[in-house]
């Protein structure tokens, strides 16, 4: 059976959940990866059976399923240092509180525990998100950061996330960390180090999003093979690099999305530099059978045009794994 194709609602949270569900259903998506912000999902209501039943009814009415929910924003605040105006701009009052940094981190961790519980109530097996990082601020390496500072950052991550992951284990849900700049795992070797920091426990895996690898000049296909046992979820998002004119830099110069002076941008799936056919063949090779989630983040194209176009593109490449294709072609009926 083909993998389900879902729409990540994070970039649609300015719209009511019912409106996004209707759009996705009309376009032909199989389900939603529901974000825990806007009015889409509130993890603090995980014990409210009527609330959860209402969300399920909206999905059913629009012919959609839920395999995954997301809480990138609150996960970011679990480990971040500093906690500042950027977090105030994206966190709800229940997490921000009085803005005391350690209090924000602790309330964000509590919401991540509730997110696991909410996922279980919805029947979703995976939560995608960020972890935050106390050492991302040292990425430029000047003034020099000692090995002790770096080691302390990974220990801080383990200390803060292991109790969260204990709840994930309790309810039978897995966390899929999106490997992404500003996180504890943002490239190949930081992913290795982060997994080691928590003892490679099963509750913690990866959300593979090739867009964040391409502009770092990482091999997203090889990454799938090397971390094949940890690929818990897939984001279909593309990237276009513009770093060959001697002016546009990899760090993007504090310029806004879609500014042509940036060194790279997220772009409509299939129009960028991600090697999609190789990627889908590798997903087959490693036996990934979870959802393919379109994350729409192309500032240069209207999302009402681009999101259905992206669905068509992903569907054209989401061919069955070879075993399933072989069985379908050569099965015999008695």
N, C-alpha and C positions, 0 to 999 in steps of 0.2 A: 504494500500500500504506500503511495507517495507520502512524503513527509508533509505535515500540515504547514501552511504558510499563514503567519499571523502578522498583525500590525501592532507595533509598539506605540502605546498611546502617550508616551512622555512628551512628544512634540505637539500633541493635540490637546493638552490639558487645559488650554484656554477655552475649549468647547465643553459643554456638558457631556457627561459619559453617554447618555442616551443618544445624543447627536453623533458622536464618534462611532458608536456601535452601529447605528443605521448606515452611516457612510461606508464602513468596512463591510457590512453585510451586503449592501447594494453592489459594491465593487467585486464581491466574490471571495473575500478573505475567508479562511477557515476558522479564524479565531483572533483573539486579542492577547497581547502581552500587556497587562493592565498596570499602569503606573499608580503608585501610592501618593499622588498629589492631585491638585485640582479637586474636583468632586468625584474622581474616578474610583479611588479606594482610600479608606481611612483605617489603618491598622489598629488604631485604638478602639475600634468597634468590632474587634474580632469575636467577641462573645455575643454580639447582637444577631441572633438567628434571623430576625425579620430583615435586617439590613442586608445580610448575605443572600437571603432568598431573593430579595429585590434585584440584586446585581445579577444573579443567575437567571432571573426571568428576562432581564433586558438582553442578555446574551442569547438565550433560547429563542426569544422573539425574532432576533435578527440572524438566526442560523449560525451562531458563533460558539466556539468553545474557548476555555481558558486552560492553558497548559503551564503558564508562567506568569508571575507578577513581578513587578520591578519596584525597588526602593533605592535608586541611586542617590537621591538627594540626602536622605537621612544617613545612609551608610557612609557618605562622604564625611559627615561630621563626627563619626565615631573616633577617628584617629587624628583628624587634622590639627595642625598647630602652625600658625595661629588660627584661632576662631575669630572672625572679624565681620565686617559689613557684608562681604560676599555671602556669608552664611545667613546673616540676618535677612538678606534679600530672598533666600530660597527656603528657609525653614519656617514651619508653622509656630504659632505662639506656644503650643504645648511642648515643643522641643526647645525653642529658644529661651523661654522663661525670662529670667532677669539678665540673660546674656553672659553670665559667668562661664568662662570657657569649659572648665571641668564639668560643671552642671550640664552644659549643652552636650558634651560628649556622652555623659551617662544617660541622659534622656534619649539621645539618638540611639544608643545601644539598646535601651528598653524598647524603643519602637521597632528596631530590627528583630527583636525576639517576638514582638507581636506580629510582625510581618510573616514570620514563619508559621505562627499559629493561624493567621488569616489564610495563608496559602493552603494549609491543610484543610481548613473548613471549606474552601472553594473547590478542593479537589486538584489543585495545582501542585506539581511535584518539585518545582524549581522557583527560586527567587533570584533574579538578576540584580546586580548593583555594584556600587563602589565600596571601597574600604576606608578611603581617606589615607593620609600618611603624615606622620610627624617629621619625616626626613625629606619630603619632596622639596622643601625650601633649600636643601643643600645640593640640588641637582647640578647647579652651575659650577660647583666645586671650588668657588672662591668667595670669601676666604676659605682655605682648605678645611674640609670636614674630616676629622679623625675617624679611623676604623671603629673606635669605641662609640662615637656618635651614631654611626650607621648601624652598628650592632644593636644599640639601644633602641633604634627605630623599629627594627624587626621584632625585638622583644616586646616593645609597646604594642605592636600589632597583634602579636600572639596573646598577650595578656588581656587585651580588650576584646578580641574576637573569639577566643576559645569559649568563654561563657555564653556568647551568642550562639555559637555552633552547637553547644550542648543542647540548646532548645531545638535547633534544627533537627538534631538526631532524635530527640524525644518525640517529635511529631512526624518524622519520616519525610522531611523536605530537605533539598540540597540548595546550597548557595552557590551561584555562578558569578564569580568576580569578573568584571569587565577589565581586561588588561588595557590600560589607558594612562597617558601622562597625567600626573598629579596623584596617582595611586601608589600603594606600597609595591604593587607589581605593575610596571608600565612597559616593560620590554621583555626580551627572552630571559636574560640572566636574573633580573629582579623577580620574574615569575618563579624561577627555580628556587631562589632564596626565600620567597614568601611561602611556597609550599613546604620547604624544609622547616621554616620557623614554626609551623603548626603541625609538624609531624606527618605531613601528607594525609591528614585525616580525610575520610570519605565525604564528610559533610561539605567540604570546601573544594569547589572546582572552578572552571573557567567559562566565561561567556566570550566566545571567539568573535571578535569584530575586526575584520581585516583592514578597515579604513585607518585604524590607529597604528597599524603596523607598516603600511605602505609608505606613509610620509616619513617614518623613521628609518626607512630602508631595511626593514626586517622582512623575512620571507614568511608570509602568512600561511603558505601551504606546508612548508616544512614544520612550522609551529604546530599545525594540526597533528602531524605524524609524531612529533616528539612528545606531545602532551595528550596523546590520543585517549588515555584513560581518564583525563580530567576535562574533556570537552562536554560540558553539561548543557550548553545552549549556544545558539548561533544568531548573530545579528548580521543582516544583509545591508551593508552600507558601504558606499564607494568613496574613494578619494581621488582627487586630481592634483598632481604635483605641478608647480609652476616655478621651479627653482633653477632653471637653466639660462636665465638672462643676466646673471651677475648682480641682480638687485634684490630679488625676492628670496628671503631667508626661511630656513626651516622653522624658526620660532615665530614667524609671521608678524613681527614688528608691532605688536599691539594694534593691528589693523582689524577692522570689522569683517565678519563673514562676508564673502562674495566680493570683497575689495580686490581688484585685479593685481594689486601690489603685494598681496599675501603670497607666501611660498606654496601654499596648498589650501584646498578647501574640500569639505564634504560635497559630494555631487551625486546626482541621480544614479541609482544602481545601473551599471552597464555602460556608463559614459565616462568612467574614470580609469584608474590604473590597477585595480584589483584583478588578478587573473582568475576570473570566476569559473571557467570550465575546469581548470586544474583544481580549484578549490572544491568544487562539487564532486569531482572524481575522488579527491582525497577524503572527503566526508564519507563517501561510499566505502572507501578502503578501510577506514577506521571503524566502520559500523555505526556511525552516528545516525540515530533514528528519531531524534527529537524535532521540534518545530524549527522552521526558518522564519525569523522575525524581521520584517522590513522596518528599519529605523529611518524615518524620513527626516533629513536634516540639510536639505539642499536649499540654501538661501537664494539661489539664482533661478528657481523654478517654482511656480505655484503648486502648492502641495495637493490641491484638488485634481490637478492634472498629473502630477508626478507619482502620487501614491498608487493609483490604479495602473500606471505604466510600469512601476516597479514590480507590482504583483505579476504582471504578464511576463516580465523579464525573468524573475526568479522561477516562475512556473516552467518556463522554457528550458531552464537548466537543471531543475530538480528532478532529474531522471532517476528511475528506480535503481537501487543497488544491483550489482550483477547477479547475485543469487536469486533475487526476486524476479528479475527479468528472465533468467534462465528457466526458473520453475514455471513461469507463465508461458514461455514459448514451447517447452517440451513436456509439460504435464500431460498425462493421458487419462482419459475417463474409462472407467470399467463399463 
